[in-house]
Every structure is written in C-alpha cells, then in structure tokens.
Amino acid sequence: TEHHDKLKSFLPQSDKKIAERICIWLDFFERYQSPPEALKIKKRISVLESKILKKKAQKKEGYIDPYTKKFVSASSLKMATMIRTHNDERVRKACFDAREKMASEYLKEYVELVGLRNEYAKKLGYKDFYDFKVRREDGMTKQELFSIFDDIYKKTKYSFADIRKLEKKMPGLRKPWNFAYKMTGNFTKEEDPYFQFGEAVKRWGRSFAALGVDFEGGTLSLDLLDRKGKYNNGFCHWPTLVHYKNGKRKSGASNFTCNVVAGQVGSGVQGYITLFHEGGHAAHMLNAEEKEVILNHEYAPMSTSWAETQSMFMNTVFSSIEWKTRYAKDKDGRSYPFDLYERKMKKLHPLMPTGLNSIIFVATFEREIYEAKSLTATKVIALAKKNYKKYFDRSADSMHALNVPHIYSWESSASYHGYGLAELALCQWEKYFYDKYDYIVDNPNIGREMTKVWKLGARKTFKEFVHLATGKNLSARAFLRDVTLSLPRRLRQAKERITRLEKVRPYSKKIDLNAKVRMVHGKKEIANNRNSFETMVNKYKEWVETQARA
C-alpha cells in the first residue's frame, strides 16, 4: 500500500489520460500482487488443482446396471441426462448413486484445497477465500451479496408447499432421481425433435446475425461433442485477447466447448444452450476496445457477474417462446407448437419461483465451507446435504454440490454467485429492452446496445455496468416479478410476444458474424466458414450424423 500510494503521487497532473491509464495498471498489479509467502501457497494450490483435474480425467465413469449388475461406461454428464430422461426408475437411481459416489471421491483433496485457499486469502488480509473472491471480483461484501439471496429465498420458498402437494398426485416426485424426469422428462423427449443438434450451429448463427451481433473479426473455435477424458462442463476461453499494436486494434480469438452426446435424447438442446451461452461470452470479450489489454480479458478486474450477464442473456433469447416458434423446427419443418409450451408451463409453473435456488445453493454451500472452523470431510458432506435439503426440498439427501466442477478450480470457485447476480441483471436488462422496443428476438437494436457496453471491457464495476445498461441500480424486482407471474398472465404474455414477432421479417441474408469460425473435435478441424457459414454448417451436420451412428 505504501508503494502504491507513493507511485500515485508521481502521476502526471497535467495529462489526465496518461494518469488514468497508469491507475488502471496500478489497480491491476494491486489485485494480483502477492507477498512471497502467499505465492508459495498459490503454487501448492495450483499443484493440488492439477492433481484433482488429472484424477477426474483418468477416472472410469459409469454406473452399475440394476438388472445385469455389470458396469456400464457413461460420462458424468451422460448420467445426468439419463436421470432427466430415462423411463426406468431403477436405471435413473443407478445413475444417481454413481454420481453420489463420484461426489465423495475427491473429499480429501477438496478439504486440503479449501484450507490452502483460505490461508492464501488471509495472507492478503481477507477473512476467508469467499470474502477475497466476492470483494475482488464483484466489489461487494458477503453480507451485501447474501442479503439479496436470502431475501429472494424468503419470498419464493412458498413454492415448496405447492411442490409437496403435487407429490400426492405424483408418488415419488421428490426423490432426487425422479424429480426432473417426472416434471420434465416427457417434455424433454417431446421437445427433442425440434432441437436436433445437426441444425444447432446454423440456427445459432442466424439468430445472432439477426440480433446484430458482430464478433469484430475474431476467431471462434467450437468443440461441441463429448469424448472420453473431455472436461465435463461447457466453458469459453480466449487464447488471444483483443489488443493494440502500434495504435491499431488487433482482433482476439475465442474457443468454446461442451459435451453433446450425438443422438442422445435431450443432449442436443445442451448444444444449443452452449452456443448461445458461450457465444454470448465470446461476443462480449471480442468486442472489447479498451487500449489496456488487462481490461479485455475474463479475469479481474472483469466482474464474473457482469460476464455471466452477457451469456445468460443470450440463453434467455434461446429459451423464449418467440425464439422457439420461429427457429425450432422438426425435420419436416413444423414449428415448435404453442400447445407444447402451454402444457409445459402448466406443469412447471409451481417450480418457477425456485429458479434461482440451484445457484444460491452452490454459493451458500461454498460460503459455509470457507467459513467452517477445522473443516473435515464429514463436515463437507454434512454441509452439502444440509444445503441440498434447504434449497431443493427433496425426500432424500444428496452430495450434489460436490459434483459441481466450479468448486475445484481457482477461477470459478467461490464465484458461482455470479450466475445469480447475472440472473437479476439480465431480468432487469430484458425488462428494459421489452419496455423500450417491445421485442428482443431478431431485433438488431439489442446487439447495437449490448455492443456499446461490450466495448468497455472491464472498465466499470458490475453495479456500474448494470446502471449504465438499464438506467437503474441493480435490483431483484424484475426477477421476482417474472418468477411469481401468474400462469394466465404468463401464457397471455407469451402469445403477445409471438404475435409481435410475426410483424418482424425473418432474417434471410447470408449468415455473416464477422468472424473466422472453426468447428473442431479435439485437435481435428471438421469444417470452417472460409467459403461460407452455410457450407460449414452443412459439412459439420454430416459429420455429427456419422458420430451419432457410430
């Protein structure tokens, strides 16, 4: 701090721009500067994280067939999909049990990891690692963050009583291996024909182009299919950042990935979600125009919550009924039917108030883990089960929190709350856009307004960006209004938005995202858009179909 203050005293008073640029770098170094004793701890953390990652990659994943008693090879994500979609409860239970076993396999390393992270944070003057993360990344205190989450939980937990009433008509509903299947399993199968993965890249490209999303000459490499040893979660990263050389802006590059199992019912839609979510991340950072490269990357001073606002906003575009009725078609060209949406809403409406619980659950679990005194494996399990019970109200315990990959990585641990804050921000942004333009899907004004804030990189804090984008301070009001909307009003709103979009001509131009796009599988390039986006997606679709038959 003494050196920092001394350096600031030397800043040129006559040239405010130079002074500002120097302050940006001083702030950056202050965030990442660590005393030698803390650096030693950080190295130990990195070694341990690598050890866990390697152990996970080498782990033989799968479940015990309840009928043959033989081991069936299946990735963690494939088993998660089977829990949602398989029509045999015994198989669903077998996949659930296998994932529970997986959750406990890294307990020893996790306890050690938490201890080291806390030790590191305390060396830097923070109460614990969660305090370090939330203050550094989002400019908030734990109390400020969790007071928001606690208020949301209190105002929405009434829905658990409604779900328990449903269980009387649907015996076994609240068993963890039954809930998703009984509530959405049939819908997953019924919706699957409208979300064939072979069409995903083309629909994503057309939708982004219609929104006015421009990747500013960047390079995108998309690795979307599952394979043995592949990291079990979608993510995006930037091997080349937007930067300036001799005063000229140089475009960046972004890679994103997910784990679609070609041909598996319910897996294709995960590919769509990744394209929109990670595509939102990529568009955000590849549009940055800050001269200081340290403002053009995903790490602090970039706010995790603000970064997730961009990606999750794009998810809401994809999940909207107006997008589905325009873009989601089966192989015969029939559009996603409103009748299906209506039936799904009638069944799932009681769950809507609990929409943020899965995020608050992970955030609260991690907070309590880092605040725990003399942490042990037993305490970890107890906290995982306690919070699962509180935020999901299932009839059986689960260690689900320990299967969340984010908790094992330095970058994403103690940052899961970012998804929750992003949900609040995107609901606020969405309301702003609907109030201003009356529609979002295929509206180039959306991309134009988003690009304005994207250009600023990490120039501002999360709360400052929210106010800049929406004209209002961050609030849970828009979110709570949306999740507590009555069923008749929700259905009426859906019809109004579909009718409004019918007045907008579908995007019919050639797809041009101003990006070099590569479709890859590991190190192998499958197709690219050198000739055209359409040629690329057709070639990739043919390849995906061969993988589904393999």
N, C-alpha and C positions, 0 to 999 in steps of 0.2 A: 504493500500500500504506500509506503514511504517513497519508493522509487517511482511508482505510478503517479503520485501527486507531484513529484519533482519534475517528471517528464512533461506533465501537463503545464507546468509553469513556464516551460520553454516554447510552448506553441505560439506560432506567429499570430499576433493580434490583428495585423493588417490584412491578412489573407484568410478569410473565414472558410473558404472551400478547402484549402490545404489543412487548416486546423481540424475541420470536420473529418477529413479522410484519415488524419493521424489518430484522432479519437476513436474511429471505427476499429483501427488496428490495435490500439491500446486496450480497448474493450475486449477484443478477440483474444489477445495474449493473456489478459487478466483471467478470462474464462478457462483457458487451457494451461496456464502456468501452474505447476505443482512443485512443492518442495521435494528435495531428493528422497526423503523418507516415504513420501506419498507415491512417488514414481516407482519405487521398489514394490509397493503393494499393488500398483496398477499392473505391473509386469506379471505378478503372481496371478492376478485376476484373469489376464489375457490367456495365460497358460492353462488355467483351470477351465475357462470357457471353451478353449480349443479342445481340451480333453473331453468335455461333455459332448461337444458337437461331433467329434470323431466317434465317440461311443454310440451316439444316436445313429450316425450314418452306417455303422457296422452292425447295428442291431438287426436281428432277424425278426421282422414284424409279421404278425398274423394272429389267428385265433384257433381255438380247438373246435372242430366241427362237433356239434352236440349229438349227432347221430352216429358218425363213424369213429369219433374220439381221436381223429387224426388232425395234425396241424395243417392249417390252410394258410398259405402265404398271402398277406394283404397288407398294404401300407396303412399307416395310422389314418390318413385321410380317406382311403377307400373304406375302412371300417366305420369311420364317422358317417360316410354317405350311406352305408348299409344300415346303420342304426336308424337313419331317417327314412329309408325306402324299402328295406327287405320285409316281405309279408309274413315271415316266420318269426314269432317272438323268441323262440329258442336260439335262433341264429343271431337276432339282434342282441339278446342277452349275452351270448358268447363274445360278440364284438365289444360290447360294453365292458365285460370282465377283462378282456385282453387289454383294452385301453387303460383300465384301472391298474392293472399290473404294470403296464408301461409307466404310469404316473409315479410309481414308487421306486423305479429303478435308478434314479439319479438323486435320491434324497441326501445321501452322504455328501456328495459333491455340492449340492444346492445349499445345504446348511453352511458349508465352508465358504461358498461363494458369497452368501449374504453377509457373513462375518467380515470377509475381506472388503466388500463394498462399503459396509458401514465404517470400517476402520479408515478407509480412504477418505470418505466424506468428512469424518470427524477431524482428520488431519488438516482439512481445508476450512474448518470452522463451522461445519453444518451439524445439525442434531443427529441426522442419520442419512442414509443414501437417498431415501424418498424425498427428504427435505432438500437435499442437494439438487436432485433432478427437477422437481417442480419449480423451485426458485430460479434455477439456471435456465431452464427451457421455456417456461411459461410466465415468469415474472410474477408468480403467485405464491402464497404460503399454503401449507397443507390445510390449515384451518379455513382459509378462503375457498379452496377447492372443495373440500368435503362438506362444507356447509351448504354448497349448491347441490351436491349429490344427495345429501341427507334430506334436504327439502323435497327433492324430486321423489325420493323413495317414500317419504311420508305421504305425499299427495297422490301416489299411484298404487300403493300396496293393497288398496281395497280390492284390486282385481284378483288377488289370490283367493278370496272367498268365492268369486264368480267361477274360478277355475275348479275349485273343490266341488261346486255344485254340478259342474259338467261331469265330474268323475262318477257321479251317481248314474248317469246315462252311459258313461264310457268306462266300465270297470278296468282298473289297472292303468288309467290315464297318467297318473303322476309317477309311475315307475320311470326312472331316467331313460331306460332303453325303449320305452313305449311312447313317451310324450310327443316327440317330434313326428314319429310315424303316424300316431293316431290323429294328430292335429293337422299335419301337412303331407303325410306320406302319399295318400291318394292324389293330392293336388300335384305333388312332385311328378308323379307318373303321368298325370293328365296334362300337365304343362310341358313335359319333356319334348313332345313333337314340335312345339313352337320355338324351342331353343336348341335346335341341333347345332352342335359345335362347329360343323363344317361351314355354317353361314355366319359364325360369330364375328370374324375379323372384318368381313365386308359390311355388316350392319353397324359395327362399331365405327368403322371409318366413315361411312356415310353420315352417321349421326353426329360425329364430331365435326365433320366438314359443314354440316347444316347449322351447327351451333356457332360456327365461325372460329373454331379452334385452329390455331396455326402453331406448328412446332418450330418456327423460326429457323428452318434449315438444319435442324438437329438430326441425329441418327438414332433410330429405335431398333433394338434387337429384342425380339419376343420369343421366349422359350416357354411354351404353354402346356405341353404334355408331361404326364408323370413318367418316371422311370426309377429303377432301383437305385437307392442311395441319394436321390434328389432331396433337397431341403423341403420339409413338409409344410410349406406356407408360401403364399404369394408375396412377392416383395418387388421393390423397384430401387435401382441404384444408378449412379451417374459416373461412369469411368472417365468421362471428360466433362469438365464443368464449363459453363459459359464464362468466357474470359476476354480480356482485351490485350491485343498485341500491337504495339506501335500506334495506339489510339483506335484500332479497328476491332470491332466486336467479332469474336470467334464463337461459332455455334457449339453447343455441347452434345453429349451422347447419353442415351439412357437405355438401360436394359431392364426388362421386367419379366417375371416368371410366375407360373402357377402349376398346379398338379392335376390337370384334367385327365381322367381315365377314359380314353376314347371308347365310345359305345356304351358306357355305363349310364343307366338311367339316373338323372339328377346331377351328373357330373358336368355335363355340357354347360349348364347355367352358371357353374362356378367359373368357367372360362369367360363368359360374358361379364360377370362381376369383376373379374381381374382386369379385363380390357378397359372397362370404364374406370375402375378404382385406380389402378396403377397408371392408366393413361392420363388420369387427372393429375397424379403426382408428376409424371413426365412433362406434361404441358406446363405445369406450374414453374418448374425449375428451368426448363429450356426456353422460357420466355423472359427470364431474368435479364435485366440490362444494367445492373449495378457495376460500376467500374472496379470496385473492390471485390475480387473473386470470393472472399470469405463471406460475402452476403449472398452468394449464388449457389450454396450447397444446402444439403438436408440437415446438417448438424447446427448446434447452437452457434450463432445467435438465432438461427431459424427456429421458430416455435413448432414443436411436434403437433400441437393442436391446430395451428394455422395450416400446416402442411396437410394434415388429415381432413381439414375442412374442404380443401380442393378436391381430393379424391372421393370423399364421401358425398360431396355434392353431385359429382358425376354418377355415383351409384344411384342417387335419388332420381336422376334423369332416366336411367335404365329401368328402375323399378316402378316408375309411374305408369298408370293405366293408359295414359295417352301415348306413351312410347310403345307399349306393348301392342296396342291396337293398330298402330301404324307400322311397326317394324317386325314384330314377332309373327311369323307365318309358318305354317306346316309345309311339308314337301309338295302339297297340292295348291299352295298359295292362299290357303284360308287363314284369315287373321285371327289373332288371339280373341276368343269370344268374351263379350262382356258378361255373359251368363256365368262363365267360369270365375271371373273376378268377383262377381256378386256372391256366388256360393262360398268362395274362399273367404271373403270379408265377413260374411255372416258367421262362419265358423271361427275365424281367427280374431274377430273383434274383441273378445274378452282379454286377449293377450296383449293388445296394443299398448295399454298403459305400462306394461313391464318392459317395453322396448329397450330401455337403457340399462336394465338390470345386469345383463351379461357383461357390460363394460364396468359398471360400478362394482360388480362382484370381484373382478380381477384387480381393480385399483385398490379396493378395500383390503383384499387379501394381502397384496404386496405391502400396503401401508402397515398393516398389523405385523407382517413378517419382519419388516425392518425396524419396527418399534419394540419387538419382543425382547425380553431380557433372557439371556442364556438360552438361545434358540437350540432346539434339538429336533431330530426327525419326527419324534412323537408330537411335538408342538406344531410342526409344519402340517402334519396330517390333520390334527385337530382343527387348526385354523382353516384349512382347505374345506373340510367337511362342514364346519360351522357356517362359513360364508356361503357355501353352496346351498345349505338349508335355508338360510335367510333370504337369499336373492332369487332362488328358484322354487322353493317350497315343494320339492319332490318327496316322494314317500320312502326313498332310500338314499343313503349317503353316497357321495362321490368325491374323488380327489381330482376332479376335472381341472381345477386351477393349475395343477402340476403338469398338465398336458398342453398348456398354453406356451408356445415356443418363445414368446416375447420375454418371459421372465428369466431366461437363461443367457440373454445377450445384453451386453453393456448398453448398446444404443437404444434398445427397446424396453429394457427392464425399468420399472417404476415410471413408465411413460404411457401406460395403457389408458390412463385417464384422458389422454389427448383425443382418443376416439369419442369420449363422452362430451368433452368441451366442443369438439368439432361438430357433433350432432346438434348441439344447441346453436352453434354459429350458423350451420347450414340451414337449419329450420328458419332462423332469422333472415338469412340471405334469400332463401326460397320465397318467404312471405314478401320480402322487399320486391323481388322480381315479379311475382304474381300481381302485387298491387300496382306496380309500375307498367308492366307490359301485358298482363292478362294471360300470358302463356310462356312456357320455357322451352319445351321440346321444339327443335328446328328453328329456334329464334337466334339469329346471328348477333343480336344485341347482347345476349348473355355472354357469349365469347368475348365480345368487344369490352364489356365492363369488367369481366374477370381478368382479361389481359392487362388492363390498367393497373390492377394491384399485383398481378404476377410480375410485372416489370420491376417492381420494387424489391424483389428478392426478400431478404430478411431485414430490410431497412427499419421496420417497425415491430413493436411487440404484438402478441396475439390480440390483446384487447384493443390496441390502437388500430390494427387491421380490420377488426370486426366493425368498429365505428366508422372507419373510412369507407368500407364496402356497403354498409347498410344504413349509415346515418344515425345509428343508435348504439348505445352501450350494450355489451353482452348481457343477455337475459335468458331465462328458461321459459319465458312466457309463450313464445311461438311454439316451442316443443310441446309444452303442456297442453296448449290449445289443440295441437294436432293429435296427440295420442289419446286425448279424452273426448274427441269429437264423437257425437252420437252416430250410430250406424246409418239411420236415414239421411243425415246430413252428409256423411262421407260418400254414400252412394250417389246422392244428388250432385255433390261436388265433382265426382268422377265423371258423370255424364256431361256436366257443363264443360269440363276441360277437354273431353273428347270432341264435343261439338265445336268448341273454339278452335281446336287444332285442324278440324276439317276445312276451315277457311284459309289455312296456310298450305300452299302448294308443296308437295313432297320434293325433296332435294333430288334433282335429276341430272346434275352435272357430273363430270368425271370426278372421282374422289382424289382430292389433292390436299394433303395435310402439311405441305411444305416440309417434308421430312424424308430422309432415306430410311426405308423400313426393311428389316431383315427378319424372316421367320426362321427360327433355328430350333434344333433339338440337340442340346449339349453343344458340342463344338461343330456340329454339322449344319450347314446352311441348307434349308429346304427350298426357300423361294425369296425373292426380293422384288421391290417395286421399280426396278430400273426401267423397265418398259412401261408398266402402268400398275396402279394399285389393283385394278381388276384382274390383270393377268396373274399377279402374285397370289391373290386370294383363291383363284381357281386352282392353281397348282398346289397350294397348301391344302385346300379342301380334298383334292385327290389323294394326297399323302396321308391326311388324317384318316380317310376311309380305309386305306390299306392297314393302318395301325389298329383300327377298330376290328378288322377281320383277323389280325394276327393272333 
